């Protein structure tokens, strides 16, 4: 086709400026955010009754597969989202931190239920009063126990935060509390976060 018979002002005349913003002309950062948003792989950390609701959200009635999350990973090295469902005891806190540290970067945390978020009705020495003392939490799912719809809303909120880039700067790595474990010569402090 010669230049005279071709309509003027088309894509060939304008070059890349003639394209509207789409997947070909988007920035690499937007592409990475889109890929992260649609490929979140959760690691389960079900500790109490909230875990039953988390399992229900993964079932066919609620179908988390439509968000690209159909497989809950058993290994933290294959996961980038930790859903802490239920109360966290002082004995479980170092294990939770170890699993979090083994997850790949970037990693996110959803605190599911009032017990994981604030200790719930268990205001005593044995229960951590909020999982944010151990790991940084990105989204809180309220309720006792929260319904699968609430968990799905928390996941969509996390997807929005990933897509808009609000999670590129992480808050602190926990509150810096210290738990002691038994050592050969007495109690040894185990740092769970912070410096």
C-alpha positions in Angstrom: 0.0 0.0 0.0 1.5 3.3 -1.0 1.6 6.3 1.3 -0.9 8.2 -1.0 -3.7 5.6 -0.7 -3.3 4.9 3.0 -5.4 7.1 5.3 -3.3 9.7 7.1 -3.1 10.0 10.9 -3.0 6.2 11.5 -0.8 4.1 13.7 2.0 3.9 11.1 2.2 7.6 10.8 2.1 8.4 14.5 4.3 5.6 15.7 3.9 4.5 19.3 2.2 7.8 20.1 -0.8 6.6 18.2 -1.3 3.7 20.6 -3.6 4.1 23.6 -2.2 3.0 27.0 -2.5 -0.8 27.0 -0.5 -3.9 27.9 2.1 -3.1 25.2 2.7 0.4 26.3 2.4 0.0 30.1 5.4 0.4 32.4 7.3 -2.6 33.6 6.3 -1.6 37.2 2.6 -1.8 36.3 3.2 -5.2 34.7 4.9 -6.5 37.8 2.2 -5.2 40.1 -0.5 -6.8 37.9 1.4 -10.1 37.9 1.8 -10.0 41.7 -1.8 -9.1 42.2 -3.0 -12.0 40.2 -0.6 -14.7 41.4 -0.7 -14.5 45.2 0.0 -17.9 46.8 -1.2 -18.2 50.3 0.4 -20.2 53.1 -2.1 -21.4 55.7 -1.5 -20.7 59.4 -4.8 -21.9 60.8 -4.7 -22.0 64.5 -8.3 -22.1 65.7 -11.9 -21.8 64.6 -11.1 -19.1 62.0 -9.2 -21.8 60.0 -12.6 -23.6 59.3 -13.8 -20.4 57.7 -10.6 -20.1 55.7 -11.1 -23.7 54.5 -14.7 -22.9 53.5 -13.4 -19.9 51.5 -11.2 -22.2 49.5 -14.1 -24.6 48.7 -16.3 -24.6 45.6 -19.0 -22.4 47.1 -16.8 -19.3 47.5 -14.1 -20.3 45.0 -10.9 -18.5 45.7 -9.5 -19.8 42.4 -11.1 -16.9 40.6 -8.5 -14.7 42.3 -5.6 -17.0 41.3 -5.3 -18.5 44.8 -6.7 -21.9 44.4 -3.7 -23.7 46.0 -2.9 -23.2 49.6 0.8 -23.9 49.9 2.2 -26.2 52.6 5.7 -24.9 52.2 6.5 -21.2 53.1 9.1 -21.2 50.4 6.4 -21.4 47.8 4.1 -18.8 49.4 4.0 -15.0 49.5 0.8 -14.5 51.6 0.4 -15.7 55.2 -3.2 -15.9 56.4 -3.0 -16.1 60.2 -6.4 -17.5 61.2 -7.0 -17.7 64.9 -5.3 -17.0 68.2 -1.5 -17.2 68.5 -0.1 -18.5 71.7 3.3 -17.5 73.1 4.7 -20.9 72.3 3.5 -20.6 68.7 4.9 -17.1 68.1 8.5 -18.1 67.3 7.1 -20.8 64.9 5.0 -18.2 63.2 7.9 -15.8 62.9 10.1 -18.6 61.5 7.5 -19.5 58.8 7.2 -15.8 57.9 11.0 -15.4 57.6 11.1 -18.5 55.3 8.5 -17.0 52.9 9.8 -15.4 49.7 9.8 -11.6 49.1 7.6 -9.7 48.6 5.4 -11.2 51.3 2.1 -10.1 52.8 0.1 -11.0 55.9 -3.6 -11.1 56.5 -4.7 -11.2 60.2 -8.0 -13.2 60.2 -10.3 -12.9 63.1 -10.3 -10.8 66.3 -8.1 -13.3 68.2 -5.3 -12.9 65.6 -5.8 -9.2 65.4 -6.0 -8.3 69.1 -6.0 -11.4 71.2 -9.8 -11.4 71.3 -11.5 -12.6 74.5 -8.2 -14.3 75.6 -6.6 -11.4 77.5 -4.1 -13.5 79.4 -0.4 -14.4 79.6 -0.6 -17.3 77.1 -2.0 -15.5 74.1 -0.2 -12.9 72.0 -2.3 -9.8 72.0 -2.2 -9.2 68.3 -0.1 -10.9 65.6 1.3 -7.6 64.5 3.6 -7.9 67.5 5.3 -10.8 65.7 5.0 -10.0 62.0 3.9 -6.9 60.0 0.2 -7.2 59.1 -1.1 -5.7 55.8 -4.8 -6.3 56.1 -7.1 -7.2 59.1 -10.2 -9.3 58.6 -12.5 -8.6 61.6 -15.0 -11.0 63.1 -15.4 -13.9 65.5 -15.0 -15.9 63.3 -15.0 -13.9 60.1 -17.1 -15.3 57.4 -15.5 -16.4 54.1 -16.9 -13.3 52.5 -14.9 -11.2 55.0 -11.8 -13.1 54.1 -12.4 -12.6 50.4 -12.9 -8.9 51.1 -9.6 -8.8 52.9 -7.9 -10.6 50.0 -9.4 -8.1 47.5 -8.2 -5.2 49.7 -4.8 -6.7 49.6 -5.0 -7.1 45.8 -5.9 -3.4 45.6 -2.9 -2.4 47.8 -0.6 -4.6 45.7 -2.0 -3.1 42.5 -1.7 0.5 43.6 1.8 0.0 45.0 1.0 1.0 48.6 3.0 -2.0 49.8 6.3 -1.1 48.3 7.5 0.4 51.6 7.1 -2.0 54.5 6.4 -0.9 58.1 8.6 -2.2 60.8 9.3 -5.9 61.1 7.0 -6.4 64.1 7.0 -4.8 67.5 10.3 -6.2 68.7 9.0 -8.3 71.6 11.2 -10.9 73.0 10.2 -14.4 74.1 12.6 -16.6 76.1 13.3 -20.3 75.2 15.0 -22.9 77.4 18.7 -23.2 76.7 21.4 -25.4 78.2 22.4 -22.7 80.7 19.1 -21.1 81.3 16.6 -18.9 79.4 17.8 -17.5 76.1 15.9 -14.6 74.5 14.5 -15.2 71.0 14.0 -12.0 69.1 10.8 -12.0 67.1 11.1 -8.8 65.2 12.5 -5.3 65.1 16.1 -4.7 66.0 
